[in-house]
Amino acid sequence: MVPLYKDNEEDICPICLDPVKEAVRTDCGHLFCRMCLTQYMDKASVSGVLSCPVCRKPYSEGVLGDGYICFSHQKRVCMFCEASRHLLCVECLKSPEHQSHAELSIENAISHYKERLTRRSRKLRKDLGELQRLKAQEEEMLHAPQVDWGSYRPGAELQSQDQTTEQLKAPPQHRLDHQEDQPAEAVRIFDFSEAVTQLSFLVSGLERMAKELDARTLKDASDLLDRSAPQKLEGLLSHLPPAGPNLS
């Protein structure tokens, strides 16, 4: 297989005439945008012959990279199955397993999921801002001069993504026990801090996925949208006032 190369602003794709994006190199040495060459291959595959758009020398589908080749049939993937979350080639589409499933072309799937990721991240970033505002209000009340909370100090927010990932799985029991000894306002601040940290981590993941999405990460994008669905975040967003309709 021909190795992939990093994008270079000096390399121009002969198909779209723009700087190459996700550059791939044919066996004859010409560089193309991965998506441009994929679309070209879609049209060329009708004739059954794959030849370089520049010099017409033959090349293999493998130039697109491992993530774009079906492991079962060693053919180029062309569709994304939303039910199984698998990339499919033309042979996969003939399988009875996928006859009743909805499939999107890879190009449409990338566009569709990028739009959903962007909408979800914008919605959750607004929720994050509201959580931060409510947390600041609670901290202001906690530190008001007429209230004496003694030596209590609000718990610090988590410092690493690893800790955040563990928080998303299950809050440690000792933290729950510790909250029982704290004033109500202090417990709310702790809850806000936890929610802000976890939601920040999730929003960053959505934004990064939308920016870097390609065929190889469509399944990860679908999984991330599931994890960030409103019904999955009821605990994190329980402090917010009722909002409008749920985001798809």
C-alpha positions in Angstrom: 0.0 0.0 0.0 1.2 3.5 -0.8 1.8 5.5 2.4 -0.3 8.5 3.3 1.3 11.9 3.4 0.6 15.0 5.5 -1.2 17.9 3.9 1.1 20.4 2.3 -0.1 23.8 1.2 2.3 23.7 -1.8 0.7 20.5 -3.2 -2.4 21.2 -5.4 -5.0 18.6 -6.0 -5.3 18.1 -9.8 -9.1 17.4 -9.4 -10.3 20.4 -7.3 -7.3 22.6 -7.9 -7.1 23.5 -4.2 -4.4 22.6 -1.7 -4.7 18.9 -0.9 -6.7 17.8 2.1 -6.0 14.4 3.6 -3.5 13.8 0.9 -3.2 10.4 -0.8 -0.7 9.3 -3.4 -1.4 7.0 -6.3 1.0 4.3 -7.4 2.3 6.6 -10.1 3.2 9.3 -7.5 0.4 11.9 -8.0 -1.2 13.5 -4.9 -4.9 14.1 -4.5 -7.4 15.0 -1.8 -8.7 11.8 -0.4 -12.3 12.8 -1.0 -11.6 14.0 -4.5 -10.0 10.7 -5.4 -12.8 8.8 -3.8 -15.4 10.6 -5.8 -13.4 10.1 -8.9 -13.2 6.4 -8.2 -16.9 6.2 -7.7 -17.4 7.4 -11.3 -14.5 5.4 -12.7 -15.6 2.2 -11.1 -18.5 2.0 -13.5 -16.1 1.1 -16.3 -14.2 -1.2 -14.0 -10.8 0.4 -14.6 -9.1 2.7 -12.1 -6.6 5.0 -13.8 -4.8 8.1 -12.5 -6.7 11.3 -13.5 -3.4 12.8 -14.5 -1.3 10.2 -16.3 -3.9 7.4 -16.8 -1.7 4.8 -15.2 -3.6 2.1 -13.3 -3.7 2.2 -9.4 -5.4 0.1 -6.7 -8.1 1.1 -4.3 -5.7 0.5 -1.5 -4.2 4.0 -2.0 -7.0 5.4 0.1 -5.6 3.8 3.3 -6.6 0.9 5.6 -9.7 2.7 7.0 -11.2 3.0 3.5 -10.9 -0.7 2.6 -13.4 -3.4 3.6 -11.6 -6.0 5.7 -14.0 -8.7 4.6 -13.9 -8.2 0.9 -10.8 -6.1 0.3 -12.9 -3.6 -1.6 -13.2 0.2 -1.2 -15.9 1.2 1.3 -18.6 3.4 -0.2 -21.4 3.6 2.4 -22.0 4.0 6.1 -24.6 1.9 7.8 -26.3 3.9 10.6 -27.7 0.7 12.2 -24.5 -1.3 12.5 -22.2 1.7 12.4 -20.0 0.0 9.9 -18.4 1.1 6.7 -19.7 -1.0 3.8 -18.4 -1.9 0.3 -20.5 -2.9 -2.6 -20.3 -6.6 -1.6 -21.4 -5.8 2.0 -24.5 -4.1 0.6 -25.6 -7.4 -1.0 -25.7 -9.1 2.4 -29.2 -9.8 3.9 -28.0 -8.3 7.1 -28.0 -4.8 5.6 -31.1 -5.1 3.4 -33.4 -3.3 5.9 -30.8 -0.8 7.2 -30.5 2.8 6.2 -27.2 3.7 4.6 -25.6 7.0 3.6 -22.8 7.6 1.1 -19.6 8.3 3.0 -19.6 11.9 1.7 -23.2 12.5 2.9 -22.5 10.7 6.2 -19.5 12.9 7.0 -21.6 16.0 6.2 -24.6 14.7 8.2 -22.6 13.8 11.3 -20.5 16.9 11.2 -23.7 19.0 11.2 -25.1 17.0 14.1 -21.9 17.2 16.1 -21.7 21.0 15.6 -25.3 21.5 16.7 -24.9 19.3 19.7 -21.7 21.1 20.8 -23.2 24.5 20.4 -26.3 23.5 22.5 -24.1 21.9 25.2 -21.7 24.9 25.3 -24.7 27.1 26.1 -25.7 24.7 28.9 -22.1 24.8 30.1 -22.2 28.6 30.3 -25.4 28.5 32.3 -23.9 25.9 34.7 -20.9 28.2 35.2 -23.2 31.2 35.9 -25.2 29.2 38.4 -22.0 27.9 40.1 -20.7 31.5 40.4 -24.0 32.5 42.0 -23.8 29.7 44.6 -20.2 30.6 45.4 -21.2 34.3 45.9 -23.9 33.2 48.3 -21.5 30.9 50.1 -19.0 33.6 50.7 -21.5 36.3 51.6 -20.4 38.2 54.8 -23.5 37.3 56.8 -23.0 33.6 56.3 -20.3 31.8 58.3 -19.3 28.4 56.8 -16.3 28.1 59.1 -13.3 26.5 57.4 -15.2 24.9 54.5 -13.6 25.3 51.1 -15.3 24.2 47.9 -13.8 21.1 46.2 -11.5 22.0 43.3 -12.5 20.9 39.8 -10.8 17.9 38.3 -7.5 18.6 36.6 -7.1 15.8 34.0 -9.2 14.2 31.3 -8.4 10.8 32.8 -10.1 11.8 36.0 -13.0 13.2 34.0 -13.4 10.0 32.2 -13.6 8.1 35.5 -16.1 10.6 36.8 -18.3 10.0 33.8 -18.3 6.3 34.6 -19.2 6.5 38.3 -18.6 9.0 41.1 -16.5 7.6 43.9 -18.5 6.7 46.9 -16.2 8.5 49.3 -17.1 11.8 47.6 -20.8 11.1 48.1 -20.1 10.4 51.8 -18.1 13.6 52.1 -20.9 15.7 50.8 -23.2 14.6 53.6 -21.1 16.7 56.1 -21.2 19.9 54.0 -23.7 22.8 54.0 -26.4 22.6 51.3 -24.9 25.5 49.3 -21.4 23.8 49.5 -22.8 20.6 48.2 -24.5 22.4 45.3 -21.2 24.1 44.4 -19.5 20.7 44.4 -22.1 19.3 42.1 -21.8 22.3 39.8 -18.0 21.9 39.7 -18.3 18.2 38.8 -20.9 19.0 36.1 -18.9 21.8 34.6 -15.8 19.7 34.4 -17.5 16.7 32.8 -19.5 18.8 30.4 -16.4 20.8 29.3 -14.7 17.5 28.5 -17.7 16.3 26.5 -18.1 19.6 24.5 -14.4 19.6 23.7 -14.7 16.1 22.3 -17.7 17.1 20.2 -15.9 20.1 18.8 -12.7 18.2 18.1 -14.7 15.3 16.4 -16.6 17.8 14.2 -13.3 19.3 13.0 -11.5 16.1 12.4 -14.3 13.9 11.1 -13.6 11.5 8.2 -14.8 8.1 7.1 -12.6 6.3 9.7 -14.2 8.2 12.6 -17.9 8.0 11.6 -18.5 5.2 14.1 -16.8 7.2 16.9 -18.9 10.2 16.0 -22.1 8.2 16.2 -21.1 6.8 19.6 -20.2 10.3 20.8 -23.6 11.6 19.8 -25.3 8.8 21.7 -23.2 9.6 24.9 -24.1 13.3 24.6 -27.8 12.8 24.0 -30.1 14.8 26.4 -31.5 11.7 28.1 -27.9 10.5 28.8 -27.0 13.9 30.5 -30.0 14.3 32.8 -27.8 14.1 35.8 -25.3 16.7 34.6 -28.0 19.1 33.5 -30.5 18.6 36.3 -29.6 22.0 37.8 -30.6 23.9 34.7 -34.1 25.3 34.3 -36.4 23.5 31.8 -35.3 24.1 28.2 -36.9 23.9 24.8 -37.2 20.7 22.6 -34.5 18.1 22.8 -31.7 18.3 20.2 -31.5 15.5 17.7 
